[in-house]
Amino acid sequence: NSYTDNFDSFRTWPGIFQRQISILRGRSNEIEQEIPNQQQYPEVLPVDRYYDALEGPELDTLRASEEAVFPKDKRWPFLLRFPISSFGICLGISSQAIMWKSLSNSDSTRFLHITPQINLVIWFISIALVLFVSSTYILKVILYFEAVRREYYHPVRVNFFFAPWVALMFLSIGLPPSVATTLPTYVWYILMTPVFCLDLKIYGQWMSGGERRLSKVANPSNHLAVAGNFVGALLGASMELREGPIFFFAVGFAHYMVLFVTLYQRLPTSEVLPKELHPVFFLFVATPSVASVAWARITGSFGYGSQILFFISLFLYFSLVSPVAFF
């Protein structure tokens, strides 16, 4: 068996444009000779067959019984090496804008004399980063839609499809007062519509998805699929909406409890994450902490519910940063 010499199986329209250009260059005879060789493999490998050939928690290792179609020494195109998880960078930077906005506006930290300009600079950096990552991934959707579809069926990367919308919600929450003091409520509905659609799809697969049920695919990155509901509830409550934020908080809280128990059980059907992915364990802290802030904003006070969620996240943080062996 020979390797294929291109990445047509990932393209939105496999090989069409490349063959047309080749014909215009007078290479029609070469193409006729290449087609029989390429027929050894299907142009578009089914998603299920694609992942059946891989193993590991990130499905990035070829099984010993399988043979690679692409040459191992060939560098893949940039867009194929640009994963949906790149939006995680946007989450980190845009959340910093929220933090510095809170530090500059909070009465309890006023003695620090933190200038609002820090929030403004980080917010604009976040805007530029979101635009760059989004435009790059949109190009991937247009040119390599099959690769995007395979990311959607990936047990880890599928959770990052929430990340673009959560990043936009972070930008809305961290909006500098010098730019605007309020946002129209339709912004919340626009951002929460794709989150709601993803909730229906992914949560449905968790319950009755066969090989994609939660007990099979549970990993810490699943917190992203839950945290989006809490961030949406926080944004909606800050816009003085009522029923919508409570709805998404309830949906997120119900599935967070199920996810928390599933991850703690470490079922035999779940893959063990490699050391390179251990930082995602800190998503254990992020989800209850943002839920605490969201519930405090919904109720208007840092009551018992918010305190319980806060102390849960605090304990999980200590358990992650100080794994002390007492015996």
N, C-alpha and C positions, 0 to 999 in steps of 0.2 A: 504493500500500500504506500502511496506517495502523499506528501503533504499538499494541501491546497496553497496556491500562491497569492491569495487575496483574502479579504474579510467580508466577502459578499453575503455570507450567511447572517451577518449582523445588520446589514443595510435595510433601510425601509423599502427600497425597491432593488432587490438583489441583482447586482450585475448588469442592470439595464443600461445605465449611462456609460459604464466602462466599456461595454461591448459596442455601443453606438460610436463612441469616440474612437475605439480601435478600428472599426470598419472604415470610418472617415480617413484614418491614417493609412489605409491600405493593408491592414493586418487581418483581413477576413480569413485568409488561408490558415494563419496561425490559430485563430479562434476555433476554427473547425477541428483542428488537431487537439486543442486543449479541452474541448467539451467532453469527448469520451473519457478523458482522465478524470475530469471533475465529477462525472456521473458515479464515481465510486462512493461519493458521499452526497447526501441531500443538500440542496442549496440552503434550505432553512431547516435546521435541526429542531425538532419539537422540543418545547421547554422541558417536558417531563424526561425525555431521553437525554437531554443536555445535563440535567442535574443528577440523573441516575448514574452518570459516568464520573461524578465527583464525590468527594467525601470530606469530612472535617466539619467543624462548627461553622466555618464560613464558606463551605463548599468550594474551596479553592485548590484542592489537591486531587489529581487524577488518580482514579483507582488503578491498582496494579493490573487488573484484567482488561483495561481499556487502552486504546492507542490514540495519541494526539493527532488531530487533523491539521493543526497549524504548526509551523516550524518553531521549535523552542528558542532558536537563536534570532528570531525575527522580532523587531520592536513593533508593538501594536500601535495603531493610530492614537493620537492624543485623546480624541473624544471617547474612544473605547476604554482608555485608562482614566477617564474622569467620572468617578462614581457619584451616585446620588448622595452618598455620605459626605460629600464636599460641603453640603449645606450645614453640616455640623460646625464649620468655621463661622458661618453667619450667626448661628445660635450663640456661640461664645462671645463674639464681639458685640452683637446687639444687646445681649443681656448685660454687658458692661455699661452700656448707655443707661439702662434702667437703674443700675446700682449707683452710678454717679449722680443721676438725677435725684434719687432718694437721699443720698448723702448731702447734697447741696440744699435740699428743700426741707429736710426733717429738722424739727426743733431740737431733738436730742443730740444732733451732731452739728448744731450751728456754731459751737465753740471751735470747731475745726476750721472754719472760714474757707470752706471748699467753694471754689468759683464755679458757677454754672457753665462756664466756657468749656470745661472738661467734658461735660455731658454733650455739649453742642458739637465739639470736634469728633468725639467717638461716634455720635449719631450719624454724622455725615460720612465718616469712614465706613460705618455699617451699611449705609445706603449704597455707597460705591461698591462694596464687597457683594452685597445682595444682587445688585445689577449685573456685576461681572459673572458671578456663579450662575445666576438664572439664565443669562443670555447664552453662556457656554452650554448649559444643560439643555436649553431649548434647541440649540444646534444639534445636540446628540439625539434629541427626540425626532427631529426632522430627518437626519441622515442615517441614524442607527436605531430605529424604533425597536427592532428585534432585541437589541442589547438592553434597551430600557425595559422591555417586557420581561426579560429574564431577571433584571434587577428586582422587578416587582414580585416575582416568584421566589426571590431569595429570602431565606428565613431571617437574616439580619438586616439587609439593605431595605427591605420593604417598609420597615419602620421609619426610615428616613424620608419617605414620601410625605410625612407630616411636617418635616423640618422647614420647607419653604414657607408654609403658612404660619408656623409658629414664629419663624424669624420676622415675618411681616407684623405679627401681633406684638412681638417684642419692640419693634420699631415704633408701633403705635403707642405702646405704653410708655416708652422712653422718649417720646416726642418732647423736644426742648420747649419750654414756655416762650422763648423768644421767636420760635417758628410759628407755633399755634398753641392756643390754650385748650381747645376742644376739637374733637373730630366728629363728623356726622355719623349718625348711628348706622347708616347703610354700609359703612366700612366694615362694621362688625359682621353684618349678615353676609357680605361678600367673602370675608375671610373664613367664616365658619361653615359655609356651604361645602367646600371641598373636604373640610375636616369631618363633617357629618357623613358625607359619602364614603370616605375612607373608614370611618367607624363602622358603618353598616357592612362593608365588605370584609374588613379584617376581623372584627369581632364575630361576625358570622362564621368565618373560617375557623376561628378559635373554638367555637362550639361544635361545629359539624363539618370540619374541613378535611377529614380523613388524615392524610399525611401532613396537613398543615394545621392540625388541631393544636391547641395551646400546649398540651402535655408533651407534644413532639417537638415544637419549635421554640419553646420558652427560653429566653435569654435576656440579659439585662437591657438590651436595646429596645425590648418591647415597651419599656417605660415611656419611650417617645410617643407611642401610640396612645398612651393614657394621658401624659402630661399636656398634650395639646388641648384636651378638654378643660383642664384646670386653667391654662393660660387664657383660653377663650372666655372662661367664666370670669377671670380677673379683668380682662379687657371690657367685657360687657358690663360688669358691675361698676367699673370706673366711668362708663358712659351713662350710668344711672338706669340701665335696663334691669329688668327684674326676672321675668319667667325664663327667658333664654339662658342667662348665666346659671340659674338654678338647675335647669334641665341638663346642661352640659356638665355641671359639677356632679350631678347625680349619676349620669352615665359614666363619667370618669371614675368616680369613687367606687361604684359597683365593680367595674372591671379591674380597678387597682387592687381591691381586696383579693380577687381571684388570682391575679398575676402575682401578687406578693406571696401568697401561700404556695403557688405552683413553683416559684423560683426558690423558695426556702426549702421545699421538699427535695429538690435536686433529683427528679425522677430519672430512672435508668434510661428512659427514652430520650433524655435531653443530652446534647453534646456538651462537653466541657470546653470552655473558652480557652484559647491559648493565652500566654502571658502578655502578648502584644495587645490584647483586647481587654485586659484587666481594668484600665481606666474607665470603661463604661459601667463598672460596678458603682461608680459615684452617681449614676442615675437613680440608684436607690434613695439617695438623699434629695435629689432635685424634685422628684415627683411629690412626696409629702410636703416639702417646704413650699412649693408653689401652690399646693392645695391649701395650706395653712393661710397664705396671704390672700388667696381667692375667697376663702370662706370669711375671713375677717372683713374683706371689702364688701361682700354680699350682706353680711349681718350688720356691718357698721361698727363693730367692736372686736377686739381680740379676746373673744370669749373662750369657753371651755373647749368647744370644737376646734377652734384654731390652735389653742394651746396643746391639745392632744396631738394634732398633726405635727406641730412644731417640735414637740419633745420626741416624737417618733423619728423625725428626720435628724434631730440632734443625736439621739442614741445610735442611729445607723451610721452617722458620720464618725462618731467615736469608735465604733466597731470596725470601721474600714481603715482608719488611720492608725489604730493602735492594736494590732493583732497580737496581744501578749499571751504567751504560753505560761499558765500558772502551774502546770504540773508537767 
